[in-house]
Amino acid sequence: MQTNLIESAKTLPLAERVELFDALWETLRQDGYEPALTPAQAAELDSRLEAHHRSPGDVVPWEKVKSEAEAKFGPDS
């Protein structure tokens, strides 16, 4: 890996580093890369899906989640 490239990327402002990361991640996805879940992550997802199937109405509306996140972390967080 080229250290110069990584060091150059580190000097970018945060928003640009995030944009670069998103662009690179998209190229990985296009090449068929799928990160593997750990057994614990897979079990957690299965558990949450089963809980949702048991109580599909037990949800929090997006608007509430968003407003609470903005109150805690600020808008566009």
CORRA-V641408 format. One line per field, one symbol per residue. ss: DSSP state (H for helix, E for strand, - for the rest). psi: psi as a letter, one per 20 degrees, with the letter a starting at -180 (. if undefined). A space follows every 10 residues. Layout:
ss->???
psi->???
This chain:
ss->--HHHHHHHH ---HHHHHHH HHHHHHHHHH --------HH HHHHHHHHHH HHHH------ -HHHHHHHHH HHH----
psi->qohggghghh iqqghhhggg gggghhhggh jjpoqqqrhg ggggggghgg hghhmhimrp qghggghhgh hgiqqk.
